[in-house]
Every structure is written in C-alpha cells, then in structure tokens.
C-alpha cells in the first residue's frame, strides 16, 4: 500500500508569478550577457545574489559569458572574485568592448585567452578620428566636447561632459538621449546624434580605419578596433564550437538592442552571427527592440530572475545519475572537490570517534548536532544541543549545564528481520565529509549481513542556516540483493536531563528535570522508494517502514526536525514555534530547505571568507575555523552567546567565558555585525546578575560571571578533583574579574566598528558605565598615593591572588576612561537618553570625578627596561627555562606542580602579550617589543587561547616565522588534536583567534576613529591574503599580494571613508580601488592607485 | 562494589561461560603460596578452582599428593611433560577464565636472591606469561614463600595506561575480569620525562591545553573511560572507575600509586613476547609492586597461538 504524500523532495521554480515566453522555458547551455544595466544597475551595486545564481549555474556546467565595455578589474571587484574558484572554469569575461577575453583554469586562476593588440599606427588613427570629430562639432557649435583616450583599442567622444550627466544610469537613457539631442541642436548641430555618428564613421575611414567599430551609449560615441561582437565570435569559435554548443543553445541578454539616435543599440553587437540564439532585452528600450529580440524589461532584477529560472530548468533537465535520486539530491550528496572546502574522515575508528564528532558538527547557532554516525556505536557520543537551554541538576554545588536534546539523526536497518550494524570496536570504512562550503555533513558506507547481502547508504545532514529552528537529514539506501528491509528512526530522550511532558503524533514537549524548562520538538519524515511514498508505522517516538527492496531500487528517507526552547518572557510554550517551523519545512520541501540553507551559507562565505594563497594547510585551517564560527552564532537570539566549545560538545557545560567577547566576537563584528550585536545583547540581558555579583562581593557596578549560562549568575564550579585525586578550590569565579573590562572592550570595539547608535543607547553605554563603576569601586587608594587592585587572577591563571595584574589594571583604567567618554558622548549627542540613563543608574558628577581620579592614579604596574611587569613581584619569581622541557605533552602546572609554577615566572597564556594585542596603541613600540621578547619564552601555552594571540602580536612585530609557527599551532588544536581534547568539542576561541591572527596580525588591521588602518606583513609561505570587512555600514574588500608587494582596498558599499596603509592616508570611494605598494628601497608604503 | 545485576549486565557474556580458574602447582612452597590468592579470585569470579601439576614422567596419585602437600579438597589435574607447554595447553581451553602462577616456582630456586630485571620471572612463568592467550595472575612470593600482600578480596584494581590504542584494545579481558570480580578500577595515566605525543592514531594523551581545570580534567577523565569503552566494545559507565594522571618515572609512579591506593592487583598489558631487552616497564613493575599482577593482552602476531613455538 502506497500513498503519494510525504516530503517534497524537489526544488521549486525560484521565480513565481513571472510569465516567461515559451522560447525561454528551457535550459540553455550558455548565457552571453552584457554587464552594466543588464547584470547590475551600476558598478557599485552589491552583487551577492548574482554571485549565488552564477555559482549555481556554473556548478551545473552552464557557460557564463560576460561581455562588457569596461576592463576586467571592475568586473572582478564586483563579481569574479566572489565566485567559487573551482566553479570559474566555465566563466568568461570579454572586456574592453571585444578586445580581450579572460577565462579561468581548473583551479580558478585568471587566464587571458584572447587579446587584440593595436599597432602604433592604429592608435594614432583612433586618436585622430576622435579629435577630428571633436574639432568638427566644436567648430560648428562651440560646445565643450571631451575625449577619453585611456581605453584599450578605442576612444570615447563625450558629447555631454556635464556634471549632472557624469555617470547616467542606464534606466535614464531616454532622458539622456533627450538631453544630448537638445544640447547639440540648441548649439546649432543639425542631425543630432545620428549625424555625429555618421561623422565619426567618415573620420575613421579618412584615417585608414575602414572596419572601425562605431557605437554609442548616447553620452559617448565610441570609435574602436573591436566591439562586443568580436569577442562573441571568438568565444563561439574557440570555446563553444569545440564544446558542441550550438547557437540555439545560447541565450543572449542585454539592455540596449533597440536603436538609439537612429543607430543600433550597443548590445545589438552581441547578436553577431546570432543564428538561432535566443535574444532577450531587460532594458527600457525607449525605441523598441529589433525583430527577434524578446523584450522583457525589468533591468538587472529581471535578469537575476532569468538566471534563477535557468537554475531550475537545468536541475530539472539533469539526468539523474542514479535512478530515483532527484538531481538536486545527487548534487547535494556530492562534496566540493576543492580540499580547502572539505574535511574528510574515511574510516570509523573507535578511538578517535569523539574527536571526529566534534570537528564534523553541523550547527546554526541555535541547534548543534555532533557529527556522529547515523548508526551510533558504543564509541559514539551523539549529541544535539539547543543554544540557551540550561538546567541545573538538583544536587549540592551543581552548576547549570547545557541540556542534551533528544537525539534524532540515528536510524537502524534490519534485513529480513535481522538488525545489521558494523562492529563497533573495530575500524570500519565509513566515509564522512564535512562540506564546509555548504555546511553539510555527508556520509557513505556499506553494511553487510551474515549472508553477505549488502546495503549501501549515503546520507546528508544539516542544521539550516536559513531557518534556525530546523535540522534535517536525507538517507539514500540501495541493496545488492532482493531483501525485506525494515527501517527504524526514533527520538532518544536523555532521561537524566529531560522528562516527556506531552506527546502528540509529531510534536513532543519535554521539561528539564532540574528546573522544569520546556523544550519542544516537532518532526516529519517520509520514505520514498523509487519515487513512491511508503506509509509509516508510527509508535510514539519511533517511526518504522518495511518494504521489499530490490537491486537498482533507491529508497530515500527524508527527515526534518524542529527544536525550540522556551523563552520565559516571550514564549513559555515553544510548541507553536516548532509546529510552524515544521510546516514551513513541509510546505517548501526538503529540497528547497536545502537550497535555502546552501544559499545562506554562500552569503556567509561572501561576507566572511578569508582566502590565503600559497599555503593550502593554512587555507583549510582558516576555512575550518570560519565554518565553526559561522555555525556558532545566532543573530536572531539575544539570550544566548557562544560557549567555550560552541554547540560542538558537552565540555564546559555550554558556559560562556571571556572567550566569547575577546576571541570570538571580533570575527562577527567585522563580518557579521548582527551576530555580534545579539551576543552583546546577551551581556546586556545578564547585566542584573553582574550587578548582583558585584554587590555580593561588596562592590558597585557590574562584575560579570566568569562562567555564565542563561541568567548570567556565576556558574563556575567551586571545586574540582584534579587528576592526582586532590580536591582543589576554583578561584576564577571570584578572582578572575578582568572579564568585566573584557566585555566593555567588546562593546566599545563593536561600537567603534559599526557605529550602531541604537545598540549604544539601548545597551552598550549601560554596560560600559556599570563596568567602569565596578572598577572604580574595586580599586583602593593606598598610602603610596596610588590605587591598587589586589587579589585577582589575570589571564595567566597559574598565578592566583596576585596584586596589580597589569592586564587587569590597565584594562580597568581603560574601562573607566571609556565610561567617562561614553558619558560625555551621550550628554553631548543624546542628552535625553543621557538624562534618563544617568538618573536610572544614579550616576552623579561626584562619582564621575572619582572615576577620573581612579583612572589617573590606578597603577599600571612597573615597566623596567621596557618590560611591563605582569603583576607586582613577578620579576622576583624563579625563572624556569621552558625550552628545556620541550617537546612535552602536558601543561607545566602538571609537569612541575601547581605550587612551583605559582612561585615561578611560568606564564600559562598570553597575559601582558594579550594586553599588547588589545591596547596596541597604548604602548610605545619599544615596550611592545621588549615585553613580547620577555614573556614569549616564559609562556607555557597551557591554554588554547594563547598561541593565536602570540601569532597576532608576533606578526605585528614583524617576527613572521614565529608568528607563522604560532598560527600553525592554533590551527592544529582541533584539526590535528595532538593534545587529545578536541573530543570534548571544538575550541571555538582558538578558531576566532586564528581569524584574528590573520586579519589583526598578518594584515595588521586596526581601528581608527575615522576609518581603518592596515600594516600588512605576510609570512613566507603565503602568497596573498584576501578578505571582506564591514566598517560602519560599509562593505570593503582587502587584498594583500606578496609578489607585487601591493595592498588593494575596495569599498563596495557605503560612504567614502579614510584608509591608512602604513603611513599612507587615503580616501576610499565607493567602487574604486585604493592601492598601495611597498617600496623595498625606502621601506615605506606608497599609494599607486590608478 | 557493584551490584550483581549491574555486574551481569556489564560483563562480557563469554566470560560467564568460562568457569575455571587454574592454578599451576609444582610442589614448591612458592607455588603453593599463590593458592590463597587463587581461591579468592575463583570465589569472586564464581568459578571452580582447579590445580594443575605437571610431572616429567608418569607417577602415582600418592606421590603427587605427597609432592604437592596441598588441600585434598582441591581438584588437581596431573599432566606429564614440559610444565610450561602443559600449562599453556590447559589454558587454551575456552572454559579457563584465569591462570594463576607464582612468579618463581620450583624450577627457579636457583634464582633466589638475585631477582633482578633479567630474572623477574622463573622460566616456567616466563614462558607461560609470554605465550598464553588467557589472563594470567602472577603472584610474587616473598623469600619466606608468602605472597607479597595478603589478598582477602579483589576490591580495587590498578590499571596503568600508556594511552596507546594497542594497549587500549588489549584491555577487554582485564575489564571482563574486573567486572566479574566486582572490583573497582583505578585508571592511572602516567607521563614520564620526555613524554612524546603518541605516534599511533587514536591514543589517549593528557590534554596539553587545560583552559579551565574545573572543566577540563573531569571531562578528560570521562573521555578516557569513553575511549576505553569504544576500544573494547562495551560500556563502562556503570563500573566504578576513577581516572588519575601523574607525571614522573613510570615504574615509581605505578608502584607508589599501588601502595598509596591499596591496589589489590595491578593490570599489565603484554605488547611483546617478553623477549630479552623488551617489556622493561612490565618487568620493573612486576618487581616493584606490592600486589599480584594481572597480565593481559597478546601481541597480535600470536593471537591464535596457545602453545610455545
């Protein structure tokens, strides 16, 4: 018995409501299209949607041919560089109005395929032609007519060089035509634009250029040796014909086919040898279009719709590589070929399974699913986590912990009634690939029963980045002999943590056992065998199917699961939320859900990828880091932040540390401000608990929890049994107070980088003021006339209860200074807000005077011979030569004992070096260098946070070999797991540190009041470093190329801004590249912008 | 102690079918001194205790009884031939759960007074220990033929780990026995001076990055247990386990830990045939620890062998 229902496994046509002519309703093998006015409105437009569509078409092996009058650089900055390198092979860019054709090799590297080179005589003839036309018109009219000379193989005669018509958009071509004609006629030029064009043709012939190409975009008349048609001809002859692409396989799209001023439109040249090609105009075409051209109109938006339709037609037309598998699914199950975009584990090995699970986690900031086997073994630690769902077990001294949600991705198979699994204690071929680019876990393996009947399985799993309440899975099953198969899926409740409160057929609600918080889950699943849906047998938390499987038959299990926790103030019952999420999933279909997810990832990569040329390992490590950073944040949830192991493992109980503010947040601030804002709002919502902690300890203001969960109350475990079996008191919760300044630092960094006034007024200012207030109450004035902060732990946690830790004191001073600055800023610019906030906080002028006094007299500690003393008395401690203990596998407090380490100069992690990294400009260069040189050999790197910061500071100091070494150490923490603790979850702070090492370290990025500054230094093995950046609403792209010793910064979006490269100060204009080159002789950067 | 029901669930079913503990007796006071330990083990395992006496040529029962001077209630098989070969042949029986040997029996009396690294075992014990596929409980008598400690019950077993996957995979039988004994296991991970990262993939190492000890060490301990569970293919979450880490000389640390934590036996894993110059740590621990040693594991090349080559 079968029914035709279940999950829709197809991708819907992406464009709804548009009636495409029948001639367009098919897939074309090549698309040839104009750029300005057709693909983009202008060259400043952000083209991410276009890139996504192009990526999809290129992946489907469709040729994309851009034909433009401009040069390659403009197209690259707006488009090409954002296309995935491995997909560029079928992308061609015909530039300079037919004079050049650029393509890409298999690795995505640019190649010039064709170039027309003018002879000196031709160059001279072009000049003279343009000058003759100009002189003749000027002689007749006295009008100002300009010539643009610096174009390859052509000259442009500007008929209307007026400011108001400096860069007219294509959409105003009618108005432009009117203005030009009026200008010419009013000045006495009879015949208008047409006559000017005829004059140009005659002049070209007179100069010995009988085949000159004369075109016009109305503003200009162009005379050249080539036009767009020449490059189209070349492409057809040299690329399309060998590939067997006929003319009717080609779709040509432009916006100017119709006659302008009695002369054919500039895009009509695309129709050269047009034959059966389908030609479409999306332009306004004020004078209509020539016969054979389909006029759609709608501009670039309609063009993108055309591309989307082509994606759909191609996916529909693709022959299914395996019978019964939809084309989208086959494509979805295929990992990227570029190794920098994937992580592979070909074998199940029980001893490393937990590490694999951590690294292969799929997550979306709301839900995390470890990369466990679909059929878990005894060695598996499958885990699904829902961000923000904490519970505190009912036992003494218990602290809140992130609650494991019911496990859902597992399934079990039985052949002829006998369960089949693989041996759990042995290695077994089970290939897992984490597709970093699309955020998908892909698996493939074969099961065999005792009768040697084989069942092959392929599966994919993702946590939707497009709909964060959803996780989904597809399993494709085939057999090699006819068998009766039973497939079981089920939900596994972690009963230690959750109690089932209610169960409907597809909707379940649990309560946490300790504090009764609700978690809701809705799910849907279907099984299709050769396209026919099979009815399920549902029993509470389990769904089963049975069918007779035969060789060649394909069974596809599709499963969607929605999970949501209760939100006490807004949604105490999360049932409706998950119900709606599952409805969305069912309505759109699994395939569409997958496409949406992949597109969301593509957007994240466009906005946050870092490209490292020349070092494949570094590139892969960077992509791994960015994958997990992008998986960890949720811009839509202000009640959560990123825990120490994000959503990849149960270690650290999901607690949020200073890592989130100092190590993880900068990546979001500079590439994903919405995610940064949400994480900072979490700190705002936990401000009451921070105030309470300060109050309990006898201070004012806000002292944030060292370990924070949902409420922000201190969640640090008070004791631990150490590995020697001794009970040790944990002091971090009371003594590691620098976290308040760290959070203030993050708030300020966000404000400086984004200019997000609404955040500052709603939350940021209050955090800075309350943390400043804490420090002012924490410092004590002593007999020496200075304020001191005694009895703290700095970032170096080997030394507890120290006095005047430099990091703490300087950050506290900085925090108070920012508090005063924020107060002045608000009073000056938003006085009403300030009055309200001041009253609410009870902040008096006297108190601010006291802050000023503390900031002025809080000791920063000693600086001797340029070295900042880490804390009072540090210089007097025992020196231990750490290098003598290398190589080692254990931290120094274990190696030497905690007591001796406390008496020594062994530093656990960057402390003074951390201070340098955060407040670089606060210290003179000699102090930075001397302090780093002093502390680096004394640092044991007992924390995963340490190597990245050393890489950052070493890079800024020009110690590039050392910086590269620390960069590699950081990269290895999870990817290589040499130290055996990646099994407990990915070290998300180290991943954030890796980005900082590249961007703040090797690129030398720093924030200035009016822009950004760069001071790039690439390590030996890196050939180039490229990354996007956001600054105060602007979108930038930065490229550092070692071979040319050049830095190029391009502003893609937003208002002009200041850019500094070394000592060079420049102004970035939208759409313009700013380039500096390093002068090896004088050792300085120089601007070489063209 | 764990409850019998938990024990039944957690223990390897195969072990439940092995119902014999065999103690090799040769008539020497040293061998007989291992008998009380064997009785305790058999009782806790729920197994029958059987003696095995090997003679060089056929003899009468009266002569054997005279030679052994053992408990008449003890069932004792008598075999003729080479002692080591006969013990190995007997141990090959799947019903044998455990072989109990004294480290120095009648054949090694000449070694008295010079028990050093080279002579940590007598010739019979050495051969059996090197080649049997069964777990071997080695009891070292002191000079007046008493076992080194009086074991009234196996309550706590010490399991030193070097973290290598091969060691982990060899621990299945040891965990089975601990489970059947109802004994707790103290896992001790020792890093010696100059400890290097393990070359083998999938080993256990202590964490180099201990960001927050209040989280890292408990989680590491859980991870050690989980990894061990995965390698031997059975859950250990219901067993009374503790995980420790120390740094120092490996033999010193194991010996000291065994003393301080009153281990009733130390579990040692064979990774070679105990050829001269190999198994230095194993030999040293045998010499130094105050409690019997439970020898498990077998080099892969001889996994199927039950008799000496």
Interface residues (C-beta under 8 A of the other chain):
Chain A: X349 X350 X351 X352 X353 X354 X377 X378 X379 X380 X381 X423 X424 X425 X644 X650 X651 X652 X653 X655 X657 X707 X716 X717 X719 X720 X721 X722 X723 X724 X725 X728 X730 X732 X797 X887 X888 X889 X890 X891 X893 X894 X895 X941 X942 X943 X944 X945 X973 X978 X979 X980 X981 X983 X984 X987
Chain B: X165 X168 X169 X189 X191 X194 X195 X196 X197 X201 X202 X203 X204 X205 X206 X207 X208 X209 X210 X211 X212 X213 X214 X215 X216 X217 X218 X219 X220 X221 X223 X226 X227 X229 X230 X231 X232 X233 X234 X235 X242 X243 X244 X245 X246 X247
